[in-house]
Amino acid sequence: MSRRGRQKESTTPTASPAKSSREILARQDDYYASNDFSDVFDAGEDVEPNPAATGRLRGRKPQPKTQRGSREMRLLVPLKVSERVRAAALSAGKSVSSWLLGLVQQELAIGSAEAWSLEPGETAPVLDKNGARSSAFIHVKVSNLGEFTPRVRGWVRFCDVKGRDVCDGEMPIRWSSRPEPLMLVPVTSATSEFGYQWIPNPALLPDGYVTDFAAGEEQAFAFAIKMRDGSCWGWTQESYWHGWRHPRWGLPSTKVRVFIRLLAAGKEQRADFELDAAESVDSIVVRASEGHVGIQGKAANANLPFENVVALFPGQR
Protein backbone atom coordinates (compact mmCIF):
# COMPACT_ATOMS: atom_id res chain seq x y z
CA MET A 1 0.00 0.00 0.00
CA SER A 2 1.32 3.45 -0.90
CA ARG A 3 2.05 6.10 1.65
CA ARG A 4 -0.88 8.08 0.29
CA GLY A 5 -3.25 5.14 0.89
CA ARG A 6 -2.16 4.68 4.46
CA GLN A 7 -4.12 6.36 7.22
CA LYS A 8 -2.52 7.49 10.39
CA GLU A 9 -3.88 5.60 13.36
CA SER A 10 -5.27 7.81 16.06
CA THR A 11 -3.56 7.57 19.41
CA THR A 12 -6.35 9.49 21.18
CA PRO A 13 -8.61 7.17 23.22
CA THR A 14 -12.27 7.25 22.19
CA ALA A 15 -14.70 8.23 24.92
CA SER A 16 -17.44 5.72 25.66
CA PRO A 17 -20.98 6.74 24.65
CA ALA A 18 -22.13 6.57 28.26
CA LYS A 19 -19.35 8.89 29.42
CA SER A 20 -20.00 11.32 26.60
CA SER A 21 -23.69 11.39 27.44
CA ARG A 22 -22.96 12.12 31.09
CA GLU A 23 -20.59 14.93 30.14
CA ILE A 24 -23.20 16.48 27.83
CA LEU A 25 -25.86 16.36 30.55
CA ALA A 26 -23.43 17.85 33.06
CA ARG A 27 -22.58 20.72 30.71
CA GLN A 28 -26.28 21.24 30.05
CA ASP A 29 -27.07 21.45 33.75
CA ASP A 30 -24.22 23.89 34.29
CA TYR A 31 -25.46 26.02 31.40
CA TYR A 32 -29.02 26.23 32.67
CA ALA A 33 -27.85 26.88 36.20
CA SER A 34 -25.63 29.78 35.17
CA ASN A 35 -27.96 31.39 32.60
CA ASP A 36 -31.21 32.71 33.99
CA PHE A 37 -33.74 33.31 31.23
CA SER A 38 -36.41 34.64 33.54
CA ASP A 39 -36.64 37.88 31.58
CA VAL A 40 -38.51 36.10 28.77
CA PHE A 41 -41.37 35.44 31.20
CA ASP A 42 -42.09 39.12 31.60
CA ALA A 43 -45.32 40.16 29.93
CA GLY A 44 -44.69 41.28 26.35
CA GLU A 45 -41.00 40.35 26.31
CA ASP A 46 -39.50 39.92 22.83
CA VAL A 47 -37.29 36.94 22.16
CA GLU A 48 -34.52 36.69 19.57
CA PRO A 49 -35.39 33.66 17.41
CA ASN A 50 -33.24 31.05 15.79
CA PRO A 51 -33.06 32.29 12.14
CA ALA A 52 -33.39 28.87 10.54
CA ALA A 53 -36.16 27.78 12.88
CA THR A 54 -38.02 31.05 12.28
CA GLY A 55 -38.08 30.49 8.56
CA ARG A 56 -39.33 26.92 8.86
CA LEU A 57 -42.02 27.77 11.38
CA ARG A 58 -43.36 30.61 9.28
CA GLY A 59 -43.35 28.59 6.07
CA ARG A 60 -40.81 30.68 4.20
CA LYS A 61 -37.16 30.52 3.39
CA PRO A 62 -34.82 32.09 5.95
CA GLN A 63 -34.08 35.68 5.06
CA PRO A 64 -30.68 37.31 5.38
CA LYS A 65 -30.22 38.92 8.74
CA THR A 66 -30.18 42.38 7.19
CA GLN A 67 -33.73 41.86 5.90
CA ARG A 68 -35.15 40.85 9.26
CA GLY A 69 -35.92 42.92 12.25
CA SER A 70 -33.72 42.35 15.26
CA ARG A 71 -36.71 40.78 17.09
CA GLU A 72 -39.44 38.85 15.32
CA MET A 73 -41.04 36.59 17.94
CA ARG A 74 -42.97 37.68 20.97
CA LEU A 75 -43.51 35.38 23.95
CA LEU A 76 -46.53 36.62 25.84
CA VAL A 77 -46.82 35.35 29.41
CA PRO A 78 -49.25 36.93 31.90
CA LEU A 79 -47.46 39.01 34.50
CA LYS A 80 -48.93 36.95 37.37
CA VAL A 81 -47.55 33.75 35.84
CA SER A 82 -44.15 35.36 35.42
CA GLU A 83 -44.12 36.44 39.06
CA ARG A 84 -45.15 32.97 40.24
CA VAL A 85 -42.43 31.31 38.18
CA ARG A 86 -39.80 33.65 39.63
CA ALA A 87 -41.07 33.11 43.17
CA ALA A 88 -41.11 29.30 42.82
CA ALA A 89 -37.59 29.24 41.42
CA LEU A 90 -36.33 31.58 44.19
CA SER A 91 -37.97 29.41 46.85
CA ALA A 92 -36.27 26.31 45.41
CA GLY A 93 -32.90 28.10 45.33
CA LYS A 94 -32.60 27.68 41.55
CA SER A 95 -32.49 29.86 38.50
CA VAL A 96 -35.74 30.09 36.54
CA SER A 97 -34.29 28.01 33.71
CA SER A 98 -33.13 25.23 36.07
CA TRP A 99 -36.46 25.18 37.88
CA LEU A 100 -38.42 24.94 34.62
CA LEU A 101 -36.15 22.20 33.29
CA GLY A 102 -36.72 20.15 36.45
CA LEU A 103 -40.47 20.66 36.17
CA VAL A 104 -40.50 19.38 32.58
CA GLN A 105 -38.36 16.37 33.48
CA GLN A 106 -40.70 15.54 36.37
CA GLU A 107 -43.77 15.71 34.13
CA LEU A 108 -42.12 13.49 31.53
CA ALA A 109 -41.23 10.94 34.22
CA ILE A 110 -44.81 10.88 35.50
CA GLY A 111 -46.18 10.48 32.00
CA SER A 112 -43.93 7.50 31.26
CA ALA A 113 -44.59 5.74 34.56
CA GLU A 114 -46.98 2.83 34.88
CA ALA A 115 -50.42 4.26 35.60
CA TRP A 116 -51.86 1.17 37.30
CA SER A 117 -50.74 -1.38 39.84
CA LEU A 118 -52.32 -4.85 40.25
CA GLU A 119 -51.27 -6.88 43.30
CA PRO A 120 -52.50 -9.92 45.24
CA GLY A 121 -55.32 -8.92 47.55
CA GLU A 122 -57.10 -10.30 50.56
CA THR A 123 -58.86 -13.62 50.96
CA ALA A 124 -62.11 -12.53 52.63
CA PRO A 125 -63.96 -15.27 54.55
CA VAL A 126 -67.75 -15.51 54.53
CA LEU A 127 -69.56 -16.80 57.61
CA ASP A 128 -72.73 -18.84 57.61
CA LYS A 129 -75.60 -18.28 60.05
CA ASN A 130 -73.79 -20.38 62.65
CA GLY A 131 -70.63 -18.28 62.50
CA ALA A 132 -68.59 -20.92 60.67
CA ARG A 133 -66.52 -20.16 57.58
CA SER A 134 -68.61 -21.32 54.64
CA SER A 135 -66.60 -19.80 51.80
CA ALA A 136 -63.93 -17.22 50.97
CA PHE A 137 -63.53 -14.59 48.26
CA ILE A 138 -60.07 -14.23 46.67
CA HIS A 139 -59.27 -10.63 45.69
CA VAL A 140 -56.89 -8.67 43.49
CA LYS A 141 -55.98 -5.13 44.59
CA VAL A 142 -55.92 -2.39 41.93
CA SER A 143 -54.27 1.02 42.47
CA ASN A 144 -54.67 4.03 40.19
CA LEU A 145 -51.30 5.82 40.11
CA GLY A 146 -52.48 8.43 37.64
CA GLU A 147 -55.38 10.84 37.28
CA PHE A 148 -59.10 10.35 37.79
CA THR A 149 -60.35 7.62 35.47
CA PRO A 150 -64.06 6.85 35.00
CA ARG A 151 -65.74 3.58 34.02
CA VAL A 152 -62.85 1.16 34.46
CA ARG A 153 -63.76 -2.42 33.62
CA GLY A 154 -61.88 -5.72 33.44
CA TRP A 155 -61.87 -9.38 32.51
CA VAL A 156 -60.28 -12.58 33.82
CA ARG A 157 -59.12 -15.62 31.86
CA PHE A 158 -58.48 -18.90 33.70
CA CYS A 159 -55.81 -21.23 32.30
CA ASP A 160 -53.79 -24.24 33.37
CA VAL A 161 -50.05 -24.06 34.01
CA LYS A 162 -49.40 -24.51 30.27
CA GLY A 163 -51.60 -21.55 29.36
CA ARG A 164 -54.58 -23.55 28.06
CA ASP A 165 -58.09 -22.34 28.90
CA VAL A 166 -59.87 -24.22 31.68
CA CYS A 167 -63.05 -22.14 31.24
CA ASP A 168 -64.83 -20.74 28.22
CA GLY A 169 -63.32 -17.36 27.36
CA GLU A 170 -62.95 -14.27 29.53
CA MET A 171 -65.05 -13.65 32.62
CA PRO A 172 -66.08 -10.02 33.35
CA ILE A 173 -64.97 -8.93 36.81
CA ARG A 174 -67.25 -7.56 39.50
CA TRP A 175 -65.89 -4.60 41.48
CA SER A 176 -66.28 -5.18 45.20
CA SER A 177 -67.05 -1.51 45.80
CA ARG A 178 -70.25 -1.79 43.78
CA PRO A 179 -73.54 -2.89 45.43
CA GLU A 180 -74.55 -6.54 45.03
CA PRO A 181 -77.24 -7.02 42.36
CA LEU A 182 -79.75 -7.97 45.04
CA MET A 183 -82.83 -6.44 46.56
CA LEU A 184 -84.32 -7.20 49.96
CA VAL A 185 -88.04 -8.03 49.84
CA PRO A 186 -90.47 -8.83 52.65
CA VAL A 187 -91.84 -12.38 52.74
CA THR A 188 -94.33 -14.31 54.84
CA SER A 189 -93.72 -17.95 55.71
CA ALA A 190 -96.27 -20.75 55.88
CA THR A 191 -96.61 -20.05 59.60
CA SER A 192 -97.45 -16.41 58.85
CA GLU A 193 -94.07 -15.31 60.21
CA PHE A 194 -92.85 -12.05 58.64
CA GLY A 195 -89.28 -11.76 57.35
CA TYR A 196 -87.00 -10.57 54.56
CA GLN A 197 -85.25 -12.36 51.73
CA TRP A 198 -82.67 -11.36 49.13
CA ILE A 199 -83.69 -11.67 45.46
CA PRO A 200 -81.36 -11.07 42.48
CA ASN A 201 -82.23 -7.88 40.63
CA PRO A 202 -81.34 -7.88 36.89
CA ALA A 203 -81.50 -4.07 36.72
CA LEU A 204 -78.39 -3.87 38.93
CA LEU A 205 -76.22 -6.21 36.85
CA PRO A 206 -74.52 -3.60 34.58
CA ASP A 207 -73.58 -1.40 37.53
CA GLY A 208 -71.11 -3.92 38.95
CA TYR A 209 -68.97 -4.23 35.82
CA VAL A 210 -67.58 -0.68 35.89
CA THR A 211 -66.22 1.67 38.54
CA ASP A 212 -64.60 5.10 38.77
CA PHE A 213 -61.10 5.59 40.19
CA ALA A 214 -60.01 8.81 41.83
CA ALA A 215 -56.35 9.81 41.51
CA GLY A 216 -54.33 7.58 43.82
CA GLU A 217 -57.35 5.48 44.78
CA GLU A 218 -57.19 1.76 45.56
CA GLN A 219 -60.01 -0.71 44.91
CA ALA A 220 -60.36 -4.49 44.79
CA PHE A 221 -62.33 -7.16 43.03
CA ALA A 222 -62.92 -10.83 43.85
CA PHE A 223 -62.17 -13.06 40.89
CA ALA A 224 -62.89 -16.41 42.60
CA ILE A 225 -64.73 -17.95 45.54
CA LYS A 226 -63.64 -21.05 47.46
CA MET A 227 -66.31 -23.20 49.12
CA ARG A 228 -66.16 -25.29 52.27
CA ASP A 229 -66.89 -28.43 50.21
CA GLY A 230 -63.62 -27.93 48.30
CA SER A 231 -65.01 -26.54 45.04
CA CYS A 232 -63.74 -23.28 43.59
CA TRP A 233 -65.54 -20.99 41.18
CA GLY A 234 -64.88 -17.84 39.20
CA TRP A 235 -66.75 -14.87 40.66
CA THR A 236 -68.72 -12.39 38.56
CA GLN A 237 -72.00 -10.46 38.66
CA GLU A 238 -74.01 -13.38 37.31
CA SER A 239 -72.80 -15.65 40.10
CA TYR A 240 -75.69 -14.40 42.25
CA TRP A 241 -78.05 -16.01 39.73
CA HIS A 242 -76.52 -19.44 40.37
CA GLY A 243 -76.23 -19.61 44.15
CA TRP A 244 -72.64 -18.31 43.94
CA ARG A 245 -71.58 -21.31 41.78
CA HIS A 246 -71.70 -20.20 38.17
CA PRO A 247 -71.55 -23.36 36.03
CA ARG A 248 -69.50 -21.64 33.33
CA TRP A 249 -66.72 -20.68 35.74
CA GLY A 250 -66.11 -23.90 37.68
CA LEU A 251 -62.36 -24.22 38.35
CA PRO A 252 -60.42 -27.51 38.51
CA SER A 253 -58.85 -28.54 41.83
CA THR A 254 -55.33 -27.75 40.70
CA LYS A 255 -53.05 -24.77 40.09
CA VAL A 256 -54.70 -22.20 37.85
CA ARG A 257 -53.11 -19.25 36.07
CA VAL A 258 -55.20 -16.09 36.24
CA PHE A 259 -54.75 -13.55 33.45
CA ILE A 260 -56.32 -10.15 34.16
CA ARG A 261 -57.03 -7.43 31.62
CA LEU A 262 -58.18 -3.96 32.65
CA LEU A 263 -59.50 -1.31 30.28
CA ALA A 264 -58.98 2.21 31.61
CA ALA A 265 -59.19 5.43 29.57
CA GLY A 266 -58.91 3.44 26.36
CA LYS A 267 -55.69 1.68 27.41
CA GLU A 268 -55.24 -1.92 28.54
CA GLN A 269 -53.40 -2.96 31.69
CA ARG A 270 -52.46 -6.63 32.07
CA ALA A 271 -51.26 -8.80 34.93
CA ASP A 272 -51.13 -12.50 35.71
CA PHE A 273 -51.45 -14.40 38.97
CA GLU A 274 -51.54 -17.96 40.23
CA LEU A 275 -54.19 -19.67 42.36
CA ASP A 276 -54.01 -23.16 43.80
CA ALA A 277 -57.70 -24.09 43.71
CA ALA A 278 -56.94 -27.27 45.67
CA GLU A 279 -56.12 -25.29 48.84
CA SER A 280 -58.69 -25.27 51.61
CA VAL A 281 -61.09 -22.43 52.34
CA ASP A 282 -59.00 -21.66 55.44
CA SER A 283 -55.68 -21.16 53.64
CA ILE A 284 -56.25 -20.29 49.98
CA VAL A 285 -54.51 -17.11 48.73
CA VAL A 286 -53.58 -15.65 45.37
CA ARG A 287 -49.96 -15.29 44.26
CA ALA A 288 -48.40 -12.87 41.77
CA SER A 289 -45.91 -13.92 39.12
CA GLU A 290 -43.26 -11.76 40.88
CA GLY A 291 -43.68 -13.76 44.10
CA HIS A 292 -46.01 -11.45 46.07
CA VAL A 293 -48.64 -13.35 48.03
CA GLY A 294 -52.10 -12.33 49.15
CA ILE A 295 -53.21 -12.39 52.78
CA GLN A 296 -55.94 -14.08 54.80
CA GLY A 297 -58.41 -11.46 55.94
CA LYS A 298 -60.56 -11.36 59.04
CA ALA A 299 -63.97 -12.98 58.99
CA ALA A 300 -65.61 -9.68 59.89
CA ASN A 301 -64.61 -8.30 56.49
CA ALA A 302 -67.26 -10.30 54.62
CA ASN A 303 -70.57 -11.15 56.23
CA LEU A 304 -72.61 -11.25 53.03
CA PRO A 305 -76.05 -12.77 52.40
CA PHE A 306 -75.79 -16.37 51.27
CA GLU A 307 -78.29 -18.81 52.70
CA ASN A 308 -80.98 -16.15 52.54
CA VAL A 309 -80.62 -15.51 48.78
CA VAL A 310 -83.31 -16.92 46.53
CA ALA A 311 -81.68 -19.34 44.08
CA LEU A 312 -83.03 -18.64 40.61
CA PHE A 313 -81.39 -21.79 39.32
CA PRO A 314 -81.97 -24.58 41.90
CA GLY A 315 -79.37 -27.31 42.13
CA GLN A 316 -76.44 -25.02 41.32
CA ARG A 317 -75.33 -24.57 44.95
Stockholm file with secondary structure:
# STOCKHOLM 1.0

chainA/1-317         MSRRGRQKESTTPTASPAKSSREILARQDDYYASNDFSDVFDAGEDVEPNPAATGRLRGRKPQPKTQRGSREMRLLVPLKVSERVRAAALSAGKSVSSWLLGLVQQELAIGSAEAWSLEPGETAPVLDKNGARSSAFIHVKVSNLGEFTPRVRGWVRFCDVKGRDVCDGEMPIRWSSRPEPLMLVPVTSATSEFGYQWIPNPALLPDGYVTDFAAGEEQAFAFAIKMRDGSCWGWTQESYWHGWRHPRWGLPSTKVRVFIRLLAAGKEQRADFELDAAESVDSIVVRASEGHVGIQGKAANANLPFENVVALFPGQR
#=GR chainA/1-317 SS CCTTTCCCCCCSCCCCHHHHHHHHHHHHHHHHHHCCCGGGGSTTEEECCCHHHHHHHTTSCCCCGGGSCSCCEEECCCHHHHHHHHHHHHHHTSCHHHHHHHHHHHHHHHHHSCSEEEEEEEEEEEECTTSCEEEEEEEEEEEECSSCEEEEEEEEEEECTTSCBSSSSCEECEETTSCCSEEEEEEECTTCCEEEEEEECGGGTGGGTCEEECTTCEEEEEEEEEETTSCEEECCGGGGGGTTCCGGGEECSSEEEEEEEEEETTEEEEEEEEEETTSCTTTCCEEETTSCBCEECCGGGCCCCCTTBCCSSTTCC
#=GC SS_cons         CCTTTCCCCCCSCCCCHHHHHHHHHHHHHHHHHHCCCGGGGSTTEEECCCHHHHHHHTTSCCCCGGGSCSCCEEECCCHHHHHHHHHHHHHHTSCHHHHHHHHHHHHHHHHHSCSEEEEEEEEEEEECTTSCEEEEEEEEEEEECSSCEEEEEEEEEEECTTSCBSSSSCEECEETTSCCSEEEEEEECTTCCEEEEEEECGGGTGGGTCEEECTTCEEEEEEEEEETTSCEEECCGGGGGGTTCCGGGEECSSEEEEEEEEEETTEEEEEEEEEETTSCTTTCCEEETTSCBCEECCGGGCCCCCTTBCCSSTTCC
//
